Amino acid sequence: MSKSSRHKIMLAKPSEPSRNHEAIEAMAYQLWLLRGCPIGSDQEDWYRAEAELKNKHQANQHAA
């Protein structure tokens, strides 16, 4: 192995779990806003967003 190849820097793409987390977070926030920003219901919105995105992903898999 040459010196130059040992010092090569690889730029990582955002991982799939990271993108999924961001998508769930964004949708959960929108759901929370639509419900009038109630205090103490963050888990409800998170789980709903997670389920909706999972269903959407599965529907896309079946359509492909």
CHARMM-style PDB file with segment names, atoms N, HN, CA, C and O in Angstrom:
ATOM      1  N   MET     1       0.851  -1.173   0.000  1.00  0.00      PROA
ATOM      2  CA  MET     1       0.000   0.000   0.000  1.00  0.00      PROA
ATOM      3  C   MET     1       0.897   1.237   0.000  1.00  0.00      PROA
ATOM      4  O   MET     1       1.840   1.328   0.787  1.00  0.00      PROA
ATOM      5  N   SER     2       0.602   2.171  -0.874  1.00  0.00      PROA
ATOM      6  HN  SER     2      -0.164   2.096  -1.514  1.00  0.00      PROA
ATOM      7  CA  SER     2       1.418   3.372  -0.954  1.00  0.00      PROA
ATOM      8  C   SER     2       1.000   4.368   0.118  1.00  0.00      PROA
ATOM      9  O   SER     2      -0.088   4.276   0.686  1.00  0.00      PROA
ATOM     10  N   LYS     3       1.892   5.324   0.382  1.00  0.00      PROA
ATOM     11  HN  LYS     3       2.776   5.398  -0.079  1.00  0.00      PROA
ATOM     12  CA  LYS     3       1.588   6.344   1.388  1.00  0.00      PROA
ATOM     13  C   LYS     3       0.330   7.131   1.027  1.00  0.00      PROA
ATOM     14  O   LYS     3      -0.495   7.421   1.893  1.00  0.00      PROA
ATOM     15  N   SER     4       0.186   7.475  -0.246  1.00  0.00      PROA
ATOM     16  HN  SER     4       0.856   7.240  -0.950  1.00  0.00      PROA
ATOM     17  CA  SER     4      -0.950   8.303  -0.648  1.00  0.00      PROA
ATOM     18  C   SER     4      -2.281   7.588  -0.435  1.00  0.00      PROA
ATOM     19  O   SER     4      -3.271   8.229  -0.081  1.00  0.00      PROA
ATOM     20  N   SER     5      -2.323   6.291  -0.642  1.00  0.00      PROA
ATOM     21  HN  SER     5      -1.519   5.771  -0.929  1.00  0.00      PROA
ATOM     22  CA  SER     5      -3.593   5.583  -0.471  1.00  0.00      PROA
ATOM     23  C   SER     5      -3.957   5.429   1.002  1.00  0.00      PROA
ATOM     24  O   SER     5      -5.138   5.324   1.336  1.00  0.00      PROA
ATOM     25  N   ARG     6      -2.975   5.414   1.876  1.00  0.00      PROA
ATOM     26  HN  ARG     6      -2.016   5.500   1.605  1.00  0.00      PROA
ATOM     27  CA  ARG     6      -3.265   5.312   3.301  1.00  0.00      PROA
ATOM     28  C   ARG     6      -3.823   6.606   3.851  1.00  0.00      PROA
ATOM     29  O   ARG     6      -4.486   6.589   4.888  1.00  0.00      PROA
ATOM     30  N   HSD     7      -3.582   7.723   3.198  1.00  0.00      PROA
ATOM     31  HN  HSD     7      -3.044   7.738   2.355  1.00  0.00      PROA
ATOM     32  CA  HSD     7      -4.006   9.020   3.696  1.00  0.00      PROA
ATOM     33  C   HSD     7      -5.194   9.585   2.917  1.00  0.00      PROA
ATOM     34  O   HSD     7      -5.546  10.755   3.065  1.00  0.00      PROA
ATOM     35  N   LYS     8      -5.793   8.754   2.104  1.00  0.00      PROA
ATOM     36  HN  LYS     8      -5.507   7.803   1.985  1.00  0.00      PROA
ATOM     37  CA  LYS     8      -6.942   9.203   1.325  1.00  0.00      PROA
ATOM     38  C   LYS     8      -8.129   9.413   2.259  1.00  0.00      PROA
ATOM     39  O   LYS     8      -8.409   8.572   3.114  1.00  0.00      PROA
ATOM     40  N   ILE     9      -8.812  10.515   2.098  1.00  0.00      PROA
ATOM     41  HN  ILE     9      -8.584  11.198   1.404  1.00  0.00      PROA
ATOM     42  CA  ILE     9      -9.980  10.827   2.926  1.00  0.00      PROA
ATOM     43  C   ILE     9     -11.232  10.490   2.129  1.00  0.00      PROA
ATOM     44  O   ILE     9     -11.405  10.931   0.993  1.00  0.00      PROA
ATOM     45  N   MET    10     -12.080   9.717   2.735  1.00  0.00      PROA
ATOM     46  HN  MET    10     -11.939   9.359   3.658  1.00  0.00      PROA
ATOM     47  CA  MET    10     -13.332   9.349   2.088  1.00  0.00      PROA
ATOM     48  C   MET    10     -14.452  10.164   2.713  1.00  0.00      PROA
ATOM     49  O   MET    10     -14.606  10.186   3.934  1.00  0.00      PROA
ATOM     50  N   LEU    11     -15.226  10.828   1.881  1.00  0.00      PROA
ATOM     51  HN  LEU    11     -15.101  10.810   0.889  1.00  0.00      PROA
ATOM     52  CA  LEU    11     -16.370  11.581   2.365  1.00  0.00      PROA
ATOM     53  C   LEU    11     -17.560  10.642   2.433  1.00  0.00      PROA
ATOM     54  O   LEU    11     -17.919  10.005   1.443  1.00  0.00      PROA
ATOM     55  N   ALA    12     -18.154  10.564   3.584  1.00  0.00      PROA
ATOM     56  HN  ALA    12     -17.862  11.081   4.388  1.00  0.00      PROA
ATOM     57  CA  ALA    12     -19.278   9.663   3.773  1.00  0.00      PROA
ATOM     58  C   ALA    12     -20.580  10.340   3.370  1.00  0.00      PROA
ATOM     59  O   ALA    12     -20.798  11.523   3.632  1.00  0.00      PROA
ATOM     60  N   LYS    13     -21.428   9.564   2.734  1.00  0.00      PROA
ATOM     61  HN  LYS    13     -21.251   8.603   2.522  1.00  0.00      PROA
ATOM     62  CA  LYS    13     -22.770  10.042   2.431  1.00  0.00      PROA
ATOM     63  C   LYS    13     -23.606   9.888   3.690  1.00  0.00      PROA
ATOM     64  O   LYS    13     -23.317   9.026   4.520  1.00  0.00      PROA
ATOM     65  N   PRO    14     -24.638  10.710   3.847  1.00  0.00      PROA
ATOM     66  CA  PRO    14     -25.502  10.532   5.016  1.00  0.00      PROA
ATOM     67  C   PRO    14     -26.065   9.112   5.020  1.00  0.00      PROA
ATOM     68  O   PRO    14     -26.498   8.609   3.983  1.00  0.00      PROA
ATOM     69  N   SER    15     -26.057   8.488   6.158  1.00  0.00      PROA
ATOM     70  HN  SER    15     -25.705   8.897   7.000  1.00  0.00      PROA
ATOM     71  CA  SER    15     -26.530   7.113   6.234  1.00  0.00      PROA
ATOM     72  C   SER    15     -28.050   7.073   6.125  1.00  0.00      PROA
ATOM     73  O   SER    15     -28.731   8.058   6.409  1.00  0.00      PROA
ATOM     74  N   GLU    16     -28.560   5.942   5.718  1.00  0.00      PROA
ATOM     75  HN  GLU    16     -28.006   5.142   5.488  1.00  0.00      PROA
ATOM     76  CA  GLU    16     -30.004   5.758   5.569  1.00  0.00      PROA
ATOM     77  C   GLU    16     -30.743   5.997   6.885  1.00  0.00      PROA
ATOM     78  O   GLU    16     -31.752   6.702   6.882  1.00  0.00      PROA
ATOM     79  N   PRO    17     -30.279   5.436   8.020  1.00  0.00      PROA
ATOM     80  CA  PRO    17     -30.974   5.724   9.275  1.00  0.00      PROA
ATOM     81  C   PRO    17     -31.014   7.218   9.607  1.00  0.00      PROA
ATOM     82  O   PRO    17     -32.002   7.703  10.159  1.00  0.00      PROA
ATOM     83  N   SER    18     -29.971   7.932   9.282  1.00  0.00      PROA
ATOM     84  HN  SER    18     -29.169   7.539   8.833  1.00  0.00      PROA
ATOM     85  CA  SER    18     -29.947   9.369   9.554  1.00  0.00      PROA
ATOM     86  C   SER    18     -30.999  10.092   8.734  1.00  0.00      PROA
ATOM     87  O   SER    18     -31.702  10.965   9.243  1.00  0.00      PROA
ATOM     88  N   ARG    19     -31.106   9.725   7.456  1.00  0.00      PROA
ATOM     89  HN  ARG    19     -30.535   9.016   7.042  1.00  0.00      PROA
ATOM     90  CA  ARG    19     -32.121  10.353   6.600  1.00  0.00      PROA
ATOM     91  C   ARG    19     -33.521   9.978   7.068  1.00  0.00      PROA
ATOM     92  O   ARG    19     -34.421  10.818   7.054  1.00  0.00      PROA
ATOM     93  N   ASN    20     -33.720   8.719   7.485  1.00  0.00      PROA
ATOM     94  HN  ASN    20     -32.989   8.037   7.497  1.00  0.00      PROA
ATOM     95  CA  ASN    20     -35.023   8.293   7.985  1.00  0.00      PROA
ATOM     96  C   ASN    20     -35.392   9.073   9.228  1.00  0.00      PROA
ATOM     97  O   ASN    20     -36.534   9.505   9.383  1.00  0.00      PROA
ATOM     98  N   HSD    21     -34.432   9.254  10.109  1.00  0.00      PROA
ATOM     99  HN  HSD    21     -33.504   8.903   9.983  1.00  0.00      PROA
ATOM    100  CA  HSD    21     -34.673  10.002  11.343  1.00  0.00      PROA
ATOM    101  C   HSD    21     -35.102  11.428  11.022  1.00  0.00      PROA
ATOM    102  O   HSD    21     -36.039  11.953  11.624  1.00  0.00      PROA
ATOM    103  N   GLU    22     -34.420  12.046  10.079  1.00  0.00      PROA
ATOM    104  HN  GLU    22     -33.659  11.620   9.590  1.00  0.00      PROA
ATOM    105  CA  GLU    22     -34.753  13.421   9.697  1.00  0.00      PROA
ATOM    106  C   GLU    22     -36.137  13.501   9.070  1.00  0.00      PROA
ATOM    107  O   GLU    22     -36.871  14.457   9.321  1.00  0.00      PROA
ATOM    108  N   ALA    23     -36.506  12.515   8.260  1.00  0.00      PROA
ATOM    109  HN  ALA    23     -35.910  11.738   8.056  1.00  0.00      PROA
ATOM    110  CA  ALA    23     -37.819  12.502   7.629  1.00  0.00      PROA
ATOM    111  C   ALA    23     -38.919  12.327   8.675  1.00  0.00      PROA
ATOM    112  O   ALA    23     -39.946  13.003   8.622  1.00  0.00      PROA
ATOM    113  N   ILE    24     -38.700  11.418   9.624  1.00  0.00      PROA
ATOM    114  HN  ILE    24     -37.865  10.869   9.668  1.00  0.00      PROA
ATOM    115  CA  ILE    24     -39.672  11.198  10.696  1.00  0.00      PROA
ATOM    116  C   ILE    24     -39.807  12.466  11.532  1.00  0.00      PROA
ATOM    117  O   ILE    24     -40.916  12.881  11.871  1.00  0.00      PROA
ATOM    118  N   GLU    25     -38.684  13.069  11.856  1.00  0.00      PROA
ATOM    119  HN  GLU    25     -37.783  12.732  11.580  1.00  0.00      PROA
ATOM    120  CA  GLU    25     -38.689  14.289  12.662  1.00  0.00      PROA
ATOM    121  C   GLU    25     -39.486  15.397  11.974  1.00  0.00      PROA
ATOM    122  O   GLU    25     -40.292  16.075  12.612  1.00  0.00      PROA
ATOM    123  N   ALA    26     -39.260  15.576  10.684  1.00  0.00      PROA
ATOM    124  HN  ALA    26     -38.606  15.025  10.166  1.00  0.00      PROA
ATOM    125  CA  ALA    26     -39.954  16.633   9.939  1.00  0.00      PROA
ATOM    126  C   ALA    26     -41.456  16.367   9.880  1.00  0.00      PROA
ATOM    127  O   ALA    26     -42.261  17.276  10.079  1.00  0.00      PROA
ATOM    128  N   MET    27     -41.829  15.113   9.604  1.00  0.00      PROA
ATOM    129  HN  MET    27     -41.175  14.374   9.442  1.00  0.00      PROA
ATOM    130  CA  MET    27     -43.251  14.795   9.526  1.00  0.00      PROA
ATOM    131  C   MET    27     -43.916  14.907  10.896  1.00  0.00      PROA
ATOM    132  O   MET    27     -45.033  15.412  11.003  1.00  0.00      PROA
ATOM    133  N   ALA    28     -43.245  14.446  11.929  1.00  0.00      PROA
ATOM    134  HN  ALA    28     -42.337  14.036  11.842  1.00  0.00      PROA
ATOM    135  CA  ALA    28     -43.801  14.535  13.285  1.00  0.00      PROA
ATOM    136  C   ALA    28     -44.036  15.995  13.670  1.00  0.00      PROA
ATOM    137  O   ALA    28     -45.043  16.322  14.297  1.00  0.00      PROA
ATOM    138  N   TYR    29     -43.121  16.853  13.298  1.00  0.00      PROA
ATOM    139  HN  TYR    29     -42.303  16.588  12.788  1.00  0.00      PROA
ATOM    140  CA  TYR    29     -43.280  18.272  13.588  1.00  0.00      PROA
ATOM    141  C   TYR    29     -44.497  18.843  12.855  1.00  0.00      PROA
ATOM    142  O   TYR    29     -45.269  19.611  13.430  1.00  0.00      PROA
ATOM    143  N   GLN    30     -44.662  18.468  11.593  1.00  0.00      PROA
ATOM    144  HN  GLN    30     -44.035  17.844  11.127  1.00  0.00      PROA
ATOM    145  CA  GLN    30     -45.819  18.936  10.827  1.00  0.00      PROA
ATOM    146  C   GLN    30     -47.129  18.420  11.433  1.00  0.00      PROA
ATOM    147  O   GLN    30     -48.110  19.159  11.520  1.00  0.00      PROA
ATOM    148  N   LEU    31     -47.139  17.165  11.848  1.00  0.00      PROA
ATOM    149  HN  LEU    31     -46.342  16.565  11.777  1.00  0.00      PROA
ATOM    150  CA  LEU    31     -48.333  16.608  12.492  1.00  0.00      PROA
ATOM    151  C   LEU    31     -48.652  17.356  13.784  1.00  0.00      PROA
ATOM    152  O   LEU    31     -49.814  17.643  14.073  1.00  0.00      PROA
ATOM    153  N   TRP    32     -47.632  17.664  14.543  1.00  0.00      PROA
ATOM    154  HN  TRP    32     -46.688  17.431  14.308  1.00  0.00      PROA
ATOM    155  CA  TRP    32     -47.798  18.399  15.798  1.00  0.00      PROA
ATOM    156  C   TRP    32     -48.381  19.783  15.525  1.00  0.00      PROA
ATOM    157  O   TRP    32     -49.281  20.233  16.233  1.00  0.00      PROA
ATOM    158  N   LEU    33     -47.867  20.450  14.501  1.00  0.00      PROA
ATOM    159  HN  LEU    33     -47.136  20.084  13.925  1.00  0.00      PROA
ATOM    160  CA  LEU    33     -48.389  21.767  14.142  1.00  0.00      PROA
ATOM    161  C   LEU    33     -49.857  21.672  13.725  1.00  0.00      PROA
ATOM    162  O   LEU    33     -50.673  22.501  14.126  1.00  0.00      PROA
ATOM    163  N   LEU    34     -50.188  20.671  12.929  1.00  0.00      PROA
ATOM    164  HN  LEU    34     -49.524  19.997  12.603  1.00  0.00      PROA
ATOM    165  CA  LEU    34     -51.562  20.496  12.473  1.00  0.00      PROA
ATOM    166  C   LEU    34     -52.527  20.235  13.626  1.00  0.00      PROA
ATOM    167  O   LEU    34     -53.708  20.573  13.544  1.00  0.00      PROA
ATOM    168  N   ARG    35     -52.024  19.638  14.690  1.00  0.00      PROA
ATOM    169  HN  ARG    35     -51.064  19.363  14.757  1.00  0.00      PROA
ATOM    170  CA  ARG    35     -52.875  19.348  15.851  1.00  0.00      PROA
ATOM    171  C   ARG    35     -52.921  20.509  16.838  1.00  0.00      PROA
ATOM    172  O   ARG    35     -53.507  20.390  17.914  1.00  0.00      PROA
ATOM    173  N   GLY    36     -52.310  21.618  16.476  1.00  0.00      PROA
ATOM    174  HN  GLY    36     -51.834  21.714  15.601  1.00  0.00      PROA
ATOM    175  CA  GLY    36     -52.388  22.806  17.331  1.00  0.00      PROA
ATOM    176  C   GLY    36     -51.300  22.913  18.379  1.00  0.00      PROA
ATOM    177  O   GLY    36     -51.450  23.652  19.352  1.00  0.00      PROA
ATOM    178  N   CYS    37     -50.218  22.196  18.200  1.00  0.00      PROA
ATOM    179  HN  CYS    37     -50.096  21.595  17.410  1.00  0.00      PROA
ATOM    180  CA  CYS    37     -49.044  22.266  19.088  1.00  0.00      PROA
ATOM    181  C   CYS    37     -49.344  21.903  20.543  1.00  0.00      PROA
ATOM    182  O   CYS    37     -48.941  22.627  21.454  1.00  0.00      PROA
ATOM    183  N   PRO    38     -50.055  20.778  20.773  1.00  0.00      PROA
ATOM    184  CA  PRO    38     -50.343  20.408  22.163  1.00  0.00      PROA
ATOM    185  C   PRO    38     -49.078  19.979  22.908  1.00  0.00      PROA
ATOM    186  O   PRO    38     -48.189  19.348  22.335  1.00  0.00      PROA
ATOM    187  N   ILE    39     -49.014  20.323  24.161  1.00  0.00      PROA
ATOM    188  HN  ILE    39     -49.736  20.836  24.626  1.00  0.00      PROA
ATOM    189  CA  ILE    39     -47.863  19.975  25.002  1.00  0.00      PROA
ATOM    190  C   ILE    39     -47.983  18.516  25.434  1.00  0.00      PROA
ATOM    191  O   ILE    39     -49.066  18.048  25.784  1.00  0.00      PROA
ATOM    192  N   GLY    40     -46.864  17.810  25.405  1.00  0.00      PROA
ATOM    193  HN  GLY    40     -45.984  18.191  25.120  1.00  0.00      PROA
ATOM    194  CA  GLY    40     -46.802  16.451  25.932  1.00  0.00      PROA
ATOM    195  C   GLY    40     -47.284  15.365  25.003  1.00  0.00      PROA
ATOM    196  O   GLY    40     -47.640  14.280  25.463  1.00  0.00      PROA
ATOM    197  N   SER    41     -47.306  15.623  23.704  1.00  0.00      PROA
ATOM    198  HN  SER    41     -47.017  16.504  23.330  1.00  0.00      PROA
ATOM    199  CA  SER    41     -47.784  14.591  22.776  1.00  0.00      PROA
ATOM    200  C   SER    41     -46.758  14.253  21.706  1.00  0.00      PROA
ATOM    201  O   SER    41     -47.109  13.758  20.635  1.00  0.00      PROA
ATOM    202  N   ASP    42     -45.511  14.518  21.991  1.00  0.00      PROA
ATOM    203  HN  ASP    42     -45.226  14.921  22.861  1.00  0.00      PROA
ATOM    204  CA  ASP    42     -44.469  14.318  20.989  1.00  0.00      PROA
ATOM    205  C   ASP    42     -44.344  12.870  20.542  1.00  0.00      PROA
ATOM    206  O   ASP    42     -44.091  12.610  19.366  1.00  0.00      PROA
ATOM    207  N   GLN    43     -44.516  11.931  21.449  1.00  0.00      PROA
ATOM    208  HN  GLN    43     -44.722  12.142  22.405  1.00  0.00      PROA
ATOM    209  CA  GLN    43     -44.387  10.517  21.069  1.00  0.00      PROA
ATOM    210  C   GLN    43     -45.508  10.092  20.130  1.00  0.00      PROA
ATOM    211  O   GLN    43     -45.281   9.314  19.203  1.00  0.00      PROA
ATOM    212  N   GLU    44     -46.698  10.589  20.360  1.00  0.00      PROA
ATOM    213  HN  GLU    44     -46.883  11.221  21.113  1.00  0.00      PROA
ATOM    214  CA  GLU    44     -47.830  10.266  19.494  1.00  0.00      PROA
ATOM    215  C   GLU    44     -47.538  10.692  18.053  1.00  0.00      PROA
ATOM    216  O   GLU    44     -47.750   9.925  17.113  1.00  0.00      PROA
ATOM    217  N   ASP    45     -47.053  11.915  17.894  1.00  0.00      PROA
ATOM    218  HN  ASP    45     -46.881  12.538  18.657  1.00  0.00      PROA
ATOM    219  CA  ASP    45     -46.741  12.423  16.562  1.00  0.00      PROA
ATOM    220  C   ASP    45     -45.571  11.661  15.947  1.00  0.00      PROA
ATOM    221  O   ASP    45     -45.581  11.375  14.750  1.00  0.00      PROA
ATOM    222  N   TRP    46     -44.573  11.331  16.748  1.00  0.00      PROA
ATOM    223  HN  TRP    46     -44.566  11.563  17.720  1.00  0.00      PROA
ATOM    224  CA  TRP    46     -43.404  10.606  16.245  1.00  0.00      PROA
ATOM    225  C   TRP    46     -43.812   9.227  15.720  1.00  0.00      PROA
ATOM    226  O   TRP    46     -43.439   8.844  14.611  1.00  0.00      PROA
ATOM    227  N   TYR    47     -44.577   8.486  16.521  1.00  0.00      PROA
ATOM    228  HN  TYR    47     -44.880   8.797  17.422  1.00  0.00      PROA
ATOM    229  CA  TYR    47     -44.973   7.138  16.110  1.00  0.00      PROA
ATOM    230  C   TYR    47     -45.899   7.160  14.901  1.00  0.00      PROA
ATOM    231  O   TYR    47     -45.827   6.273  14.050  1.00  0.00      PROA
ATOM    232  N   ARG    48     -46.764   8.161  14.819  1.00  0.00      PROA
ATOM    233  HN  ARG    48     -46.822   8.881  15.510  1.00  0.00      PROA
ATOM    234  CA  ARG    48     -47.639   8.276  13.648  1.00  0.00      PROA
ATOM    235  C   ARG    48     -46.809   8.558  12.390  1.00  0.00      PROA
ATOM    236  O   ARG    48     -47.025   7.948  11.343  1.00  0.00      PROA
ATOM    237  N   ALA    49     -45.867   9.483  12.506  1.00  0.00      PROA
ATOM    238  HN  ALA    49     -45.692   9.979  13.357  1.00  0.00      PROA
ATOM    239  CA  ALA    49     -45.010   9.814  11.367  1.00  0.00      PROA
ATOM    240  C   ALA    49     -44.190   8.601  10.943  1.00  0.00      PROA
ATOM    241  O   ALA    49     -44.047   8.326   9.752  1.00  0.00      PROA
ATOM    242  N   GLU    50     -43.659   7.886  11.912  1.00  0.00      PROA
ATOM    243  HN  GLU    50     -43.775   8.110  12.879  1.00  0.00      PROA
ATOM    244  CA  GLU    50     -42.858   6.694  11.629  1.00  0.00      PROA
ATOM    245  C   GLU    50     -43.690   5.648  10.881  1.00  0.00      PROA
ATOM    246  O   GLU    50     -43.220   5.058   9.909  1.00  0.00      PROA
ATOM    247  N   ALA    51     -44.918   5.422  11.333  1.00  0.00      PROA
ATOM    248  HN  ALA    51     -45.300   5.901  12.124  1.00  0.00      PROA
ATOM    249  CA  ALA    51     -45.795   4.438  10.699  1.00  0.00      PROA
ATOM    250  C   ALA    51     -46.178   4.875   9.287  1.00  0.00      PROA
ATOM    251  O   ALA    51     -46.170   4.061   8.364  1.00  0.00      PROA
ATOM    252  N   GLU    52     -46.513   6.158   9.113  1.00  0.00      PROA
ATOM    253  HN  GLU    52     -46.518   6.819   9.863  1.00  0.00      PROA
ATOM    254  CA  GLU    52     -46.903   6.648   7.792  1.00  0.00      PROA
ATOM    255  C   GLU    52     -45.757   6.544   6.793  1.00  0.00      PROA
ATOM    256  O   GLU    52     -45.966   6.149   5.646  1.00  0.00      PROA
ATOM    257  N   LEU    53     -44.562   6.892   7.215  1.00  0.00      PROA
ATOM    258  HN  LEU    53     -44.391   7.213   8.147  1.00  0.00      PROA
ATOM    259  CA  LEU    53     -43.409   6.797   6.317  1.00  0.00      PROA
ATOM    260  C   LEU    53     -43.068   5.346   5.993  1.00  0.00      PROA
ATOM    261  O   LEU    53     -42.674   5.034   4.869  1.00  0.00      PROA
ATOM    262  N   LYS    54     -43.216   4.466   6.970  1.00  0.00      PROA
ATOM    263  HN  LYS    54     -43.536   4.719   7.883  1.00  0.00      PROA
ATOM    264  CA  LYS    54     -42.963   3.041   6.731  1.00  0.00      PROA
ATOM    265  C   LYS    54     -43.961   2.497   5.724  1.00  0.00      PROA
ATOM    266  O   LYS    54     -43.581   1.765   4.811  1.00  0.00      PROA
ATOM    267  N   ASN    55     -45.252   2.848   5.881  1.00  0.00      PROA
ATOM    268  HN  ASN    55     -45.561   3.443   6.623  1.00  0.00      PROA
ATOM    269  CA  ASN    55     -46.283   2.399   4.946  1.00  0.00      PROA
ATOM    270  C   ASN    55     -46.029   2.949   3.553  1.00  0.00      PROA
ATOM    271  O   ASN    55     -46.209   2.240   2.563  1.00  0.00      PROA
ATOM    272  N   LYS    56     -45.612   4.202   3.468  1.00  0.00      PROA
ATOM    273  HN  LYS    56     -45.466   4.778   4.272  1.00  0.00      PROA
ATOM    274  CA  LYS    56     -45.320   4.822   2.182  1.00  0.00      PROA
ATOM    275  C   LYS    56     -44.152   4.103   1.504  1.00  0.00      PROA
ATOM    276  O   LYS    56     -44.185   3.850   0.300  1.00  0.00      PROA
ATOM    277  N   HSD    57     -43.127   3.779   2.282  1.00  0.00      PROA
ATOM    278  HN  HSD    57     -43.100   3.984   3.260  1.00  0.00      PROA
ATOM    279  CA  HSD    57     -41.950   3.074   1.751  1.00  0.00      PROA
ATOM    280  C   HSD    57     -42.353   1.691   1.236  1.00  0.00      PROA
ATOM    281  O   HSD    57     -41.917   1.273   0.163  1.00  0.00      PROA
ATOM    282  N   GLN    58     -43.186   0.981   2.005  1.00  0.00      PROA
ATOM    283  HN  GLN    58     -43.539   1.320   2.877  1.00  0.00      PROA
ATOM    284  CA  GLN    58     -43.615  -0.351   1.590  1.00  0.00      PROA
ATOM    285  C   GLN    58     -44.461  -0.288   0.335  1.00  0.00      PROA
ATOM    286  O   GLN    58     -44.346  -1.154  -0.532  1.00  0.00      PROA
ATOM    287  N   ALA    59     -45.318   0.731   0.224  1.00  0.00      PROA
ATOM    288  HN  ALA    59     -45.411   1.435   0.928  1.00  0.00      PROA
ATOM    289  CA  ALA    59     -46.147   0.897  -0.974  1.00  0.00      PROA
ATOM    290  C   ALA    59     -45.263   1.156  -2.187  1.00  0.00      PROA
ATOM    291  O   ALA    59     -45.527   0.642  -3.274  1.00  0.00      PROA
ATOM    292  N   ASN    60     -44.224   1.944  -2.005  1.00  0.00      PROA
ATOM    293  HN  ASN    60     -44.010   2.362  -1.122  1.00  0.00      PROA
ATOM    294  CA  ASN    60     -43.288   2.219  -3.102  1.00  0.00      PROA
ATOM    295  C   ASN    60     -42.526   0.970  -3.511  1.00  0.00      PROA
ATOM    296  O   ASN    60     -42.234   0.783  -4.692  1.00  0.00      PROA
ATOM    297  N   GLN    61     -42.201   0.109  -2.549  1.00  0.00      PROA
ATOM    298  HN  GLN    61     -42.438   0.261  -1.589  1.00  0.00      PROA
ATOM    299  CA  GLN    61     -41.495  -1.132  -2.845  1.00  0.00      PROA
ATOM    300  C   GLN    61     -42.374  -2.060  -3.684  1.00  0.00      PROA
ATOM    301  O   GLN    61     -41.891  -2.708  -4.613  1.00  0.00      PROA
ATOM    302  N   HSD    62     -43.666  -2.121  -3.352  1.00  0.00      PROA
ATOM    303  HN  HSD    62     -44.058  -1.594  -2.598  1.00  0.00      PROA
ATOM    304  CA  HSD    62     -44.591  -2.992  -4.090  1.00  0.00      PROA
ATOM    305  C   HSD    62     -44.885  -2.457  -5.472  1.00  0.00      PROA
ATOM    306  O   HSD    62     -45.131  -3.227  -6.401  1.00  0.00      PROA
ATOM    307  N   ALA    63     -44.862  -1.137  -5.618  1.00  0.00      PROA
ATOM    308  HN  ALA    63     -44.663  -0.512  -4.864  1.00  0.00      PROA
ATOM    309  CA  ALA    63     -45.150  -0.510  -6.925  1.00  0.00      PROA
ATOM    310  C   ALA    63     -43.976  -0.653  -7.895  1.00  0.00      PROA
ATOM    311  O   ALA    63     -44.159  -0.622  -9.112  1.00  0.00      PROA
ATOM    312  N   ALA    64     -42.776  -0.809  -7.347  1.00  0.00      PROA
ATOM    313  HN  ALA    64     -42.628  -0.834  -6.359  1.00  0.00      PROA
ATOM    314  CA  ALA    64     -41.578  -0.881  -8.208  1.00  0.00      PROA
ATOM    315  C   ALA    64     -41.394  -2.223  -8.846  1.00  0.00      PROA
ATOM    316  OT1 ALA    64     -40.435  -2.426  -9.591  1.00  0.00      PROA
TER     317      ALA     64
END
